């Protein structure tokens, strides 16, 4: 059993993992730099084991939860005439049309954690769709390292079009009331921001620590925004002041929260960057926001 505690790990280790998770360091460089912090009984192997995702141990809602109806569907891709695989989830006992939520993964494809988040959204009373942008390359390969490599081979603007197509698919679904929002994490946070730019009928957008759109595109945003940022996420936060200024100047409907002492990825409960207090607060705010905007 791993005895490493989060409070024993220096912030620089989390920053290194962030660089690795976003392809700014390859695995060899990451392990090399990580070795600097392998002191006092810590080994590189134990640090790696501690900081990498644990999907099996952190799933909150299993795929066979009887309260939900979850199934994989295929919808038309925006380019090339192909289809995109997605997890579609909704409450099992629903007899009314529901607000829809597009759930957008990080930069590694539709992994077990994001599927879990999509089921959480459904359990909160929505119909959710979680697409896998890696579908044209064979889909999420079963581990995040290979997933990041695959996703880096796709153009992010083409992936944006595929998530916009998911919005169209969900809005016309027989169990959806026609009101559709989006929630996205990391890369998915950028997608959530860009869907707000691109889709005039988007009912709500919730980016978690997402990259910001170009300032000149802010004028196009019609959807209300709920933005979650992590105080220690200096890379993403660099773009926030200019984005907020543009949102204010253009009188956009937005609410933003900065979570104290939280790292990028704080909502992801499969890694030690997880901050339980911040994650639960941000998720409750997200659900309440969608309940207001998607009814």
C-alpha positions in Angstrom: 0.0 0.0 0.0 1.4 3.4 -0.9 2.2 5.4 2.2 3.1 8.7 0.4 0.9 11.6 1.5 -0.1 14.5 -0.6 1.2 17.0 1.9 4.6 15.4 1.7 4.9 16.2 -2.1 6.4 19.5 -3.2 4.4 21.7 -5.5 7.1 21.4 -8.1 6.2 17.7 -8.5 2.7 18.6 -9.4 4.0 21.3 -11.8 6.2 18.7 -13.4 3.3 16.3 -13.8 1.3 19.1 -15.4 4.1 19.7 -17.9 4.2 15.9 -18.6 0.4 15.6 -18.9 0.3 18.4 -21.4 3.1 17.1 -23.6 5.7 19.7 -22.6 7.9 16.9 -21.2 8.3 13.4 -22.6 8.3 10.5 -20.3 12.1 10.3 -20.1 12.5 14.0 -19.2 9.7 13.7 -16.7 11.3 10.8 -14.9 14.7 12.5 -15.0 13.4 15.7 -13.4 11.2 13.7 -11.0 14.3 12.0 -9.7 15.4 15.3 -8.1 12.5 14.9 -5.7 13.2 11.2 -4.9 14.7 11.8 -1.5 14.1 10.8 2.1 13.0 7.3 1.2 11.0 8.3 -1.9 11.9 6.6 -5.1 11.0 7.7 -8.7 8.9 4.5 -9.0 6.9 5.3 -5.9 6.4 9.0 -6.9 5.3 7.8 -10.4 2.8 5.4 -8.9 1.5 8.0 -6.5 0.9 10.8 -9.0 -0.5 8.8 -12.0 -4.3 8.3 -12.3 -6.0 5.4 -10.4 -9.1 4.8 -12.4 -10.2 1.5 -10.8 -10.1 2.9 -7.3 -11.9 6.2 -7.9 -15.0 5.4 -9.9 -18.0 6.9 -8.1 -20.8 5.6 -10.4 -20.2 2.3 -12.1 -21.2 1.6 -15.7 -24.0 -0.9 -14.5 -25.6 1.5 -12.0 -29.3 0.6 -12.1 -30.3 4.2 -11.5 -29.0 5.0 -15.0 -29.4 4.0 -18.6 -26.0 4.3 -20.2 -25.0 3.1 -23.6 -22.4 3.8 -26.3 -23.8 5.5 -29.4 -22.3 6.7 -32.7 -23.1 10.1 -34.1 -22.0 11.7 -37.4 -18.6 13.2 -37.3 -18.2 16.8 -38.5 -15.5 15.8 -41.1 -14.8 12.9 -43.4 -18.2 11.2 -43.3 -17.3 9.0 -40.3 -18.8 8.7 -36.9 -17.8 9.5 -33.3 -18.3 7.1 -30.4 -19.8 8.6 -27.3 -21.3 7.5 -24.0 -24.9 8.5 -23.6 -26.4 8.5 -20.1 -29.7 9.4 -18.5 -31.8 8.5 -15.5 -33.3 5.1 -15.9 -36.8 6.1 -14.7 -37.2 9.4 -16.5 -40.5 10.0 -18.1 -39.9 13.6 -19.2 -37.6 15.4 -21.5 -34.3 16.4 -19.9 -31.8 19.2 -20.3 -28.7 17.9 -22.1 -25.0 18.2 -21.2 -22.0 17.6 -23.5 -19.2 16.3 -21.3 -15.8 17.0 -22.8 -12.7 15.0 -21.9 -9.1 16.2 -21.2 -6.3 15.8 -23.7 -6.3 12.0 -23.6 -9.6 10.8 -24.9 -12.7 9.4 -23.2 -11.1 7.7 -20.2 -12.9 6.0 -17.3 -12.9 9.2 -15.2 -14.7 11.3 -17.8 -17.2 8.5 -18.4 -17.8 8.6 -14.6 -18.3 12.3 -14.7 -20.8 11.9 -17.5 -22.7 9.4 -15.4 -22.7 11.8 -12.5 -24.3 14.4 -14.7 -27.0 12.0 -15.7 -27.6 11.0 -12.0 -28.1 14.7 -11.3 -31.1 14.7 -13.7 -29.8 15.3 -17.2 -29.1 13.5 -20.3 -25.4 13.6 -21.0 -23.2 12.7 -23.9 -19.4 12.2 -23.6 -17.8 11.9 -27.0 -14.4 10.3 -27.6 -12.5 12.6 -29.9 -10.0 9.8 -30.5 -12.6 7.7 -32.4 -11.1 8.4 -35.8 -7.8 7.0 -34.5 -9.3 4.0 -32.9 -10.6 5.5 -29.7 -9.2 5.9 -26.2 -6.4 3.2 -26.1 -6.8 2.2 -22.5 -4.1 4.3 -20.9 -3.5 8.1 -20.7 0.1 8.1 -22.1 -1.0 6.6 -25.4 -4.2 8.6 -25.3 -2.2 11.9 -25.1 0.0 10.7 -28.0 -3.1 9.9 -30.1 -4.9 13.2 -29.3 -1.8 15.2 -30.3 -2.2 13.8 -33.8 -5.6 15.3 -34.2 -6.2 19.0 -35.1 -8.0 20.7 -32.1 -10.3 22.7 -34.4 -11.5 19.5 -36.1 -12.1 18.0 -32.6 -14.1 21.2 -31.7 -16.3 20.5 -34.8 -16.9 16.9 -33.5 -18.1 18.3 -30.1 -20.3 20.8 -31.8 -21.8 17.9 -33.7 -22.4 16.2 -30.4 -24.4 19.3 -29.3 -26.6 18.9 -32.4 -27.0 15.2 -31.8 -28.1 15.7 -28.2 -30.3 18.6 -28.8 -32.4 16.6 -31.3 -32.5 13.4 -29.1 -36.0 12.3 -28.2 -35.3 12.5 -24.4 -33.8 16.0 -24.6 -35.8 19.1 -24.0 -33.7 21.0 -26.6 -31.7 22.9 -24.0 -28.1 21.8 -24.1 -25.0 23.0 -22.2 -21.4 21.9 -22.0 -18.9 21.1 -19.3 -15.3 20.4 -20.1 -12.0 19.9 -18.3 -8.5 21.1 -19.3 -8.6 20.7 -23.1 -12.3 20.2 -22.6 -12.4 23.5 -20.8 -11.1 25.2 -24.0 -13.7 23.3 -26.0 -16.4 24.6 -23.6 -15.2 28.1 -24.1 -15.1 27.7 -27.9 -18.5 26.1 -28.1 -19.8 29.2 -26.3 -18.2 31.2 -29.1 -19.4 29.0 -31.9 -22.9 28.0 -30.9 -25.4 30.8 -30.6 -28.0 28.4 -29.1 -25.8 26.9 -26.4 -27.7 27.2 -23.2 -24.8 27.1 -20.7 -21.0 26.6 -20.7 -18.9 25.4 -17.8 -15.1 25.3 -18.5 -13.0 23.8 -15.7 -9.4 25.3 -15.9 -9.8 25.8 -19.7 -7.8 27.8 -22.1 -9.5 31.0 -23.2 -10.8 32.0 -26.7 -9.2 34.8 -28.7 -10.2 38.1 -27.2 -11.8 39.2 -30.5 -14.1 36.2 -30.4 -15.6 37.0 -27.0 -18.2 39.3 -28.7 -19.8 36.1 -30.3 -20.5 34.5 -26.9 -24.3 34.3 -26.1 -24.3 31.5 -23.5 -24.0 32.2 -19.8 -20.7 31.0 -18.5 -19.6 29.4 -15.2 -15.8 29.3 -15.1 -13.7 27.3 -12.6 -10.0 28.1 -12.1 -7.4 26.7 -9.8 -5.1 29.2 -7.9 -1.9 27.2 -8.5 -2.6 26.7 -12.2 -0.4 29.6 -13.4 -0.2 28.4 -17.0 -4.0 28.6 -17.7 -4.6 31.5 -15.3 -2.3 33.7 -17.4 -5.1 34.2 -19.9 -7.8 34.9 -17.4 -7.4 38.7 -16.8 -7.7 39.6 -20.5 -10.6 37.2 -20.9 -12.4 38.6 -17.9 -11.8 42.2 -19.1 -13.3 41.3 -22.5 -16.3 39.5 -20.9 -17.0 42.6 -18.8 -16.5 45.1 -21.7 -18.9 43.1 -23.8 -21.4 42.7 -20.9 -21.4 38.9 -21.1 -23.2 36.8 -18.5 -20.5 35.0 -16.5 -19.5 33.9 -13.0 -16.0 32.9 -12.2 -14.5 31.1 -9.2 -10.8 30.8 -8.3 -10.2 27.9 -5.9 -7.6 28.6 -3.3 -4.5 26.3 -3.2 -5.9 24.1 -5.9 -4.0 22.6 -8.8 -4.9 22.3 -12.4 -7.0 19.1 -12.6 -8.4 19.5 -9.0 -11.7 18.0 -10.0 -10.2 14.8 -11.2 -10.4 12.4 -8.3 -8.1 9.8 -9.8 -4.9 11.7 -9.2 -3.4 13.4 -6.1 -4.0 16.8 -7.7 -7.6 16.2 -6.6 -8.9 18.7 -4.0 -12.0 17.2 -2.5 -13.4 20.4 -1.0 -12.9 22.4 -4.2 -14.1 19.6 -6.5 -17.3 19.1 -4.6 -18.0 22.8 -4.4 -17.3 23.3 -8.1 -19.5 20.3 -9.1 -22.4 21.4 -6.9 -22.2 24.9 -8.4 -22.1 23.3 -11.9 -25.2 21.1 -11.3 -27.1 24.1 -9.8 -26.1 26.2 -12.8 -27.3 23.6 -15.3 -30.5 23.1 -13.4 -31.2 26.8 -13.7 -30.2 27.1 -17.4 -31.4 23.9 -18.9 -34.9 23.7 -17.6 
